[in-house]
Amino acid sequence: MIFEQVVMHNFGVYRGEHRIDLDVTPESPVVLIGALNGAGKTTFLDAMQLALYGKSARCSGRKRVSYPEYLESMINRDAPPHQGAGVEFAFRARANGQDTSIRVSRTWQKRGDAVKENLEVFRNGEHDAVASERWIEYVEDFMPSQIADLFFFDGEKIEALADPLHSSALLRVGIHSLLGIDLVESLLRSLQQIERKRMTDTASESDKSMLQSVEAQRNEIRQGLESNMQKRASLQNDLDSIEMKEAAVLAEFKRLGGDLLVQREQLVSEQEYYHKKKAEIEDELRILAAGALPLMIPAKTLEIAYSKALEARRNGNVDVLKAEAESRDAAIEKFAGTLGLGKPALAKLSSHLRQDRAHRYQSSVSKWEISEELLTQYGHEATEAMGRVAEYTLQSLADVEEHLTAVERNLGAVPASAEVSRILQETDAIKADCAKLQAMMSLLDDEVAAQRFKLERLQAQAEREAEKLGESLTRDEVSRRIVDHSSRGRKVLASFRERLLANNLQRLELLILKYFQRLIRKKSLVHGIAIDAESFQISVTNLAGQLVPAHRLSAGERQLLAVATLWALAHASGRFLPAVIDTPLSRLDSKHRGSLVQNYFPMASHQVILLSTDEEVVGKYLDQLSPFVGRYYLIEHDESANTSRFVDSYFSHSHSEVRV
Amino acid sequence: MTSIETVRISEKAKTQLITMKRRTGIANWNVLCRWAFCLSINQPTRPPEEVIPSDSTVEMTWKTFTGGAEDVYWGLLLVRAEEDGVAQKKEALSHYFRLHLHRGISYLSGANGPSDLPQFIRLALPKI
């Protein structure tokens, strides 16, 4: 990738907007920036770091300060408060076989007590919201923070790396970063992230507490229900005893004939009915009495009478004959009168005839007949039948009279209403109490029903929560497994990394050797480089194969070794990143300075941002370097404007400006 | 042939009949008289001689008295008259009849007589 431009706005000593183009050509890859100490060189470098890495940028003066405080402190003193500050970094990178221009713009303002930061990423000129949001991840693709450190070095770092005491640590970091181990590291990080996420994803306490709370509620309701059931049982007892009391009172009521009073109306109507019935039956009896019934009394005499009547009928002829005889006798007496007999003779004749007649024709004493009709109507059978009817009717009458007596007895038993009303009052009072108790019980039942319903619901809810919790716990189970596998994976990756390392160390050793030999003058001094896989100590072996301990090298030589190491690491990383080198020569003696200027700077990378004081890349060094310089800048401080500024210029031989 | 045409009641008998009316609720004189006559006819003894005045206002025809069964009641009287040796003469029979009737009325209203309608009816029914 290639840096294209850096923009600083109200950043540090740079008031207002400052655009610095950094683009170069392959033939002239160096951008030479001259600056006196304190002019704003470090600030410039910080701007680049800050734009790319934000919170995790390693800026100078950032050591003990929080990020918002740091941002606030970097807002130029003279900037209007509402404008805030900003840094931009534009670069070109190759992604997916295509060249893409990326511009990162990070701005911030002071808002009250807080600092509001805004990050925007533009891809090929267009705002890329996703990239803006996930820049921390994205930047790792272009300029991994670990590696950046090693393309971004200054004299101090070189010195530190040259120091045998610290070099191994730095080397370790560098190797890890550059040998593709960064990918492994990235993967390890991802796994760790997953593990961490999984571990925080465990069944939250809130799920457990939810279940507990539901269970607590349920238990409470259950208790309430139990107490209500007890209340109900006691109410039931009360109700039972009242009902017993009611029964007792009712019994007394009955005993007093109270129920009869109630029946009184009915009894009265019954009484009326039976009276009516009785009268009807009596009428029937009277009708019978008016008939042939009395004839049953003199039954024997009646028999005799009937037989005599029959006899009389039989004797009816006698009368006819007697009448005939009378008429004949009369005729005879008349004839005798014509015979001339005397009166005494005629009288004798008449009386004789009469006696004769009487003797001859004795008429029954009973001069009475009875018709056939009457015989039938008043005959034996008829009266017998009538007798049976009479018997039956009398029985009916007796029954009715019995009913009537009973009814009237009951009516007689009806008590005085005064006594009964007392009992009725008592009954009413008991009934009222009973009703009250029943109402209470009904309310209680409603409450119980509601509680039961709630209990069911809570039980269902508790079960659901338990299920959920079970699922969370299962999820935990799954998470645990994932974490387990992940950590094992990490172990594998770690061992892979070791092997990767081991494999690459050899290559690295060769590279360091190559570059070191390019840089030092005593080529014979160094024949081999060895890096200890564990301690990352670099050892140099001479022609004889002997280990040359580090302290045997001069300070300058050690520094060159450090540069060679960094160079080798950069090369070995396979990344084409620009190199940013900050005042590297100050601690080198002139012997070795020249080596760096000639052998290293132009070839450090396809783009080299080189910062120099007025005592470093000047004079002959400048001459040596200038064929490879694409741009010159000078950072100068403008007192009147109270700002530092990039100027298209450089230190002249005589410290006066050289227009290039 | 019936010889009696009118039935006449004594004042005493009238009072007795009123009692019977009260007791039985039977409203008609003739019904009560019929029952009285039958009761007396049924007595085996001859009714004792008595002077019976016709001093009440109560009287009825033979037809009314007998309820249309004139010959039947006449027959009863004749049979008893013969048994008791009463002459077959109009006056004798008429008197004999009155003796029976009034004896019957006395019996009805007496201490041994029926005190209500059912007892009255029972007079005609065979004793259980």
Interface residues (C-beta under 8 A of the other chain):
Chain A: E282 L285 R286 L288 A289 A290 G291 A292 L293 P294 L295 M296 I297 P298 A299 K300 T301 L302 I304 A305 Y306 K308 A309 V365 S366 K367 W368 E369 I370 S371 L374 Q377 Y378 G387 A390 E391 T393 L394 L397 A398
Chain B: M1 T2 T24 G25 I26 A27 N28 V31 R34 W35 F37 C38 L39 I41 N42 G67 A69 D71 V72 W74 G75 L76 L78 V79 R80 E82 Q88 L117 P118 F120 I121 R122 L123 A124 L125 P126
